[in-house]
Amino acid sequence: VDNISFHVKKGEIVGFSGLQGAGRTELAMSLFGKSYGSKISGQEFINGKEVHLKNEQDAILHGLAYVTEDRKTNGLVLDESIAKNTTMARMNKIASRRGIINVAKENKVAQEFVDVMRTKTPSVQQKVGNLSGGNQQKVLLSKWMFAEPDVLFLDEPTRGIDVGAKHEIYCIMNDMVKEGKAVVMISSELPELLGMCDRIYIMHEGRMTGELEASEATQEKIMSTILQSGNSERNRGTKS
């Protein structure tokens, strides 16, 4: 990722498009405090104030949340219950001053999210690994909604889930922006980006190569920008 600059406003959904390897995930994870290496530099501002995020917990405390594209490896603890997974990002909210978890409160919070998200499960004590992909994704979203973020990064949020679950996730995103939250969505599905986003940034090989407003964005324009970027890179390589 090199020389990237972008912004997202309150009450806005901003999308990132690009081919695999464009650097979208690396950008999002770096902003969330999960560094890919030591040679990372730049400035990050939240609500107009510069922040220096040292790690993921620091990012959470500053109001950021990141729904990873790989929920089974990086997003959820499959051997733990829905209740544990739902509250793990902000366990201090259900713990006493001595750090003891209030199990009754944990279960209550988890049940509230199960109801809101319409997660299909017999109990909040069900292990997340036993749920369908769509219901796992709902638990992952619940985890970050419980953290009450101001900015939510969604990395391929509807990959591998059914149409019904997709619709419910879109509704959650819309509810967030109505509350004045900001959403950054990375997706390989162009219809999804076009249908949900106010603006779309286009990346290619670690660089920002375009920005389109919702009113002007089409699948053809996005793909054209990506292909033109690829041709420009090849031409520079040929000249050198």
Residue pairs with C-beta under 8 A, 6 or more apart in sequence:
1 23
1 26
1 27
1 30
1 206
1 207
2 206
2 207
3 207
3 208
4 23
4 27
4 42
4 203
4 206
4 207
4 208
5 208
6 14
6 201
6 208
6 211
8 14
8 151
8 182
8 183
8 184
9 182
10 150
10 180
10 181
10 182
11 177
11 178
11 180
11 181
11 182
12 177
12 182
12 183
12 198
12 199
13 173
13 177
13 182
13 183
13 184
13 185
13 196
13 197
13 198
14 182
14 183
14 184
14 185
14 197
14 198
14 199
14 200
14 201
15 184
15 185
15 186
15 187
15 193
15 196
15 197
15 199
15 200
15 201
16 24
16 27
16 28
16 184
16 185
16 186
16 187
16 200
16 201
16 202
16 203
17 187
17 188
17 190
17 193
17 200
17 201
17 202
17 203
17 222
17 226
18 24
18 202
18 203
18 204
18 226
19 204
19 226
20 188
21 205
22 203
22 204
22 205
22 206
23 203
23 205
23 206
23 207
24 155
24 186
24 203
25 69
25 155
25 186
26 36
26 206
27 203
28 66
28 153
28 155
28 184
28 186
29 35
29 36
29 66
30 36
30 40
31 44
31 53
31 59
31 64
31 153
32 53
32 56
32 59
32 64
32 66
32 153
33 53
33 54
33 55
33 56
33 57
33 58
33 59
33 64
34 55
34 56
34 66
43 50
44 50
44 51
44 52
44 53
45 51
46 62
46 63
46 64
46 150
46 151
47 150
51 62
53 59
53 62
53 64
56 66
59 66
60 89
60 90
60 147
60 149
63 148
63 149
63 150
63 151
64 149
64 150
64 151
64 153
65 89
65 144
65 147
65 149
65 151
65 152
65 153
66 144
66 152
66 153
66 155
67 75
67 140
67 141
67 144
67 152
67 153
67 154
67 155
67 157
68 74
68 75
68 140
68 155
69 155
69 156
69 159
69 186
71 136
71 137
71 140
72 78
72 136
75 140
75 143
76 85
76 128
76 136
76 139
76 140
76 143
77 84
77 85
77 88
77 128
78 127
78 128
78 129
79 127
79 129
80 88
80 127
80 128
81 110
81 124
81 125
81 126
81 127
81 128
82 110
82 114
82 119
82 121
82 123
82 124
82 125
82 126
82 128
82 131
82 139
83 106
83 107
83 109
83 110
83 124
83 125
84 106
85 128
85 139
85 140
85 142
85 143
86 106
86 109
86 110
86 113
86 124
86 139
86 142
86 143
86 146
87 93
87 94
87 106
87 109
87 110
87 143
87 146
88 143
89 143
89 144
89 146
89 147
90 146
90 147
90 148
91 101
93 146
94 101
94 102
94 105
94 106
94 109
95 101
95 102
96 102
107 124
107 125
109 146
110 124
110 142
111 124
113 119
113 139
113 142
113 145
113 146
114 121
114 124
114 142
116 142
117 138
117 139
117 141
117 142
117 168
117 172
118 138
118 168
119 131
119 135
119 138
119 139
119 142
120 131
120 132
120 135
121 131
121 135
128 136
128 139
131 139
133 160
133 161
133 165
134 161
134 162
134 164
134 165
135 165
137 157
137 158
137 161
137 165
137 169
138 165
138 168
138 169
141 157
141 169
141 172
144 152
145 172
149 181
150 181
150 182
151 181
151 182
151 183
151 184
152 176
152 181
152 182
152 183
152 184
153 184
153 186
154 173
154 183
154 184
154 185
154 186
154 187
155 186
156 186
156 187
156 188
157 169
157 185
157 187
158 165
158 166
158 169
158 187
158 189
158 192
159 188
161 169
170 195
170 196
173 183
173 185
173 196
176 183
177 183
185 192
185 193
185 196
185 197
187 193
190 219
190 222
190 223
191 219
193 200
193 217
193 222
194 200
194 214
194 217
194 218
194 219
197 214
197 217
198 213
198 214
199 211
199 212
199 213
199 214
200 211
200 212
200 214
200 217
200 222
201 208
201 210
201 211
202 208
202 209
202 210
202 211
202 212
202 222
202 225
202 226
202 229
203 209
204 226
204 229
204 230
204 233
205 229
205 233
207 229
209 225
209 226
209 228
209 229
210 222
210 225
210 229
212 221
212 222
212 225
